[in-house]
Amino acid sequence: MARNSWSRYSNRSFYLFVSPWVLGFLLLTAAPLAYAFGVSLTNFDGSSPRWRWVGFRNYVELFGDKEAWAALLRTVAYTGIAVPLSVAGALGLAVLLNRRLKAVGLWRTLFFLPSVVPVVAMAIMWKLVLNKDAGILNAILNSVGVKSISWLVDPMAFYALIILTLWGLGGGMVIMLAALQGVPAELEEAAIVDGANRWRVFRHITVPMISPVIFFQVVTGVIATFQIVVQPLLLAETNSIAGVGQVPQSTHLYMVQVYQEFFTSSRFGYGSAMLWVFFLVILAFTLLVQRSSRLWVHYEVDTDSDR
Amino acid sequence: MDGSARISRRRLLAGTTAAVGGVAAGGLLSGCNAGSSGSSGGTSGGGGEGTVTLTVMYNNNELTKEHIADFEAKNAGIKINFLQTDPTRLNAMLAAGNPPDFVRGAAVGSANVNARGLATDLTPYLEKSQVLKKDDLLGVNDSFRWDGGKIGQGAYYGIVKDWSQDATLWYSSQLLDQVKVPHLSDTEPIGYDELLAIGKKLTVKQGGKTKVYGVGLEWAWNLYAPLATMILQQGEELYNDDLTEASFTTAAARRAFAWYVDFAQAGVGPTSLDPLPDGADLSTFMAKRMAVTQDGYWYGGNFVKETALQGSIRMAPAPVMGDRRVSPTYAGQGAWIPAKSKHKDEAWKLMEYFMAGPPAEERAKSGWGLPALKSLLPKLPQDLPYQKQAYQVAQNELKFTGALPDSPYVTIDAWNIALDKYLQRVIKKQSTVDAACQGITDDINKLLKQGKEQIG
């Protein structure tokens, strides 16, 4: 009790203030996680009362499921490409727009705009752009003598998905821009006075100063990219053949496979097991990124581990 | 199984929808809130005392606002809460134990729903009804029947709204004339090999793009039904007697599969590797960029106002791949009443109204499919020359109606995914027909085993 005697507020105030979050976490995160774990131990089909406990059989089956592993590897590869490109692209745009340009506000708005367009509208737009016969991209390629490309089927569908992902990097750009504007000008000026060129200033002053924001972008980017499901479904040429069945192999990511198990195969139990394993995989990747941050993220204040 | 165990399981699963939705990072289950948004309302609710709110999941271009208003006017105690068809939402509502009272569904493939105990046995209603009578039902309704072991007999779990001989063809006589291909017979079916041969003649390619497709198969809609039809026409079986095992390695199955591979490799029509932008043949066919399309009688409804097209379109019998002439329906869309519906009597009233009342008569007269009642068959349109020709072809095809194989232990969607996956591999020359057919058999048998274990 003596240690807490300096406290300005009572414990009750603390618990009152955190209770909305705690309640939300328990009801909307912890409880669903527990439920999903329960379901993963059954062969529930999502609708009928005819189900039973199967223990860890779904998990055992998952370890031998080649399609699920292939989808997971594809997802890791996609994340490995999309996240660095998104972060680098957002940073590049932010650097460009952090200069004294004419109508800089307009430029910033224009680059930010795609990130507020609903994903469905964006996917429809790209489907039109990338359409083999009537799309503008193939029309441009045709005009320079390149044959039409089937962008929305294998293997090009993967790149179409990357394009769709990168189209929304305006959101990241705004965060990077805010970070860049927080970099003290005197540090950069001092480096220039000491003879550093623009690249060295950027590499050794700017990037370390904004590295906590880059770290934030990488962590949230990894988590979000791993979980992508809507974009591959929307980019598929049709929504028939059970929708998910029409998703090309190259964009058949892990969550698409999960969606297929739930809503095409009606295997809620197996799908839940897939989600639980995926949850652990994402957690592992997040911890890995977190651990790596000690090597490249610079904090202006002491971190917990430094204290 | 004791009662307490059952209760605890139910309590566990009651929250399943929310559970998976939460873990699936949002988005996965759009119907997580199904229980509330799709609530059956119950007596009173928003419609005043004594009013029952019937939750209906259907397509709004089939069960229209006008139909709903007319039904409500004729049934003062019933209000309809309309939901557009959404399989994911339906799944969520069923999982939450609060399904709609009236649901759109196809007869072909309904065995899976019926065997899982999700649908209401409509036989007692049929026996009492003065509007929908058993002896007026056309054979297509039998695909909604399930006796616990076999499809086509036993209780009725749904009623067909309309149907078509979906393997029949529509063609542009103008495009056939241009390449001097004789018109297809109105009565004698063309062989699949010949269809592919004329398809090659009719296909026009220019600068890496297809200017005119020879034949469209509506690849994106269904692969199982046309392939199962081809197998049926060769006199082979797809399933064993108790529908727990499939064999896609028979000579008939391999021939059918190989035909699809040849079709795709020849570039005669759209496939999942060379799809149409809108995923359906209609706009391409109407733009005279497709010579033949495999769509049923219902397709004719699209051309009623297309006066410029009417002179050059014709219907032809379903092609054959063997000695047995079969012209099945691939779906037979209709409706079923979930077993957990709280308002089955009211839902049956809507069934009577929609399947045998003014909307049914309206549909029959429009030519958007064949009616599912014998009494409505004479009402099919024959005013325009193309309608008369299609009517005659369809009438003749009735003699060759046959039911497609269906197992309660696997869905047609699962078949479609497996078929498309292996077709793509062979088309891209990453696999052989034999290996693919074995792969399909293995995949489907795995699902059949899981389904059997589930249903018992």
Interface residues (C-beta under 8 A of the other chain):
Chain A: L28 T29 A31 P32 L33 A34 Y35 A36 G38 V39 T42 N43 F44 D45 G46 S47 S48 P49 R50 W51 K127 L128 N131 K132 D133 A134 N142 K147 S148 S150 L152 V153 D154 Q227 V229 V230 E237 T238 N239 S240 I241 A242 V244 G245 Q246 Q249 M255 V258 Y259 Q260 F262 F263 T264 S265 S266 R267 F268 G271 S272 L275 W276 F279
Chain B: R9 R10 L12 L13 G15 T16 A18 A19 V20 G21 G22 V23 A24 A25 G27 L28 L29 P87 T88 N91 L94 A95 R116 G117 L118 G207 G208 K209 T210 A220 W221 N222 L223 S272 L273 D274 P275 L276 P277 D278 G279 A280 T411 D413 A414 N416 I417 D420 K421 Q424 L447 Q450 E453 Q454 I455 G456
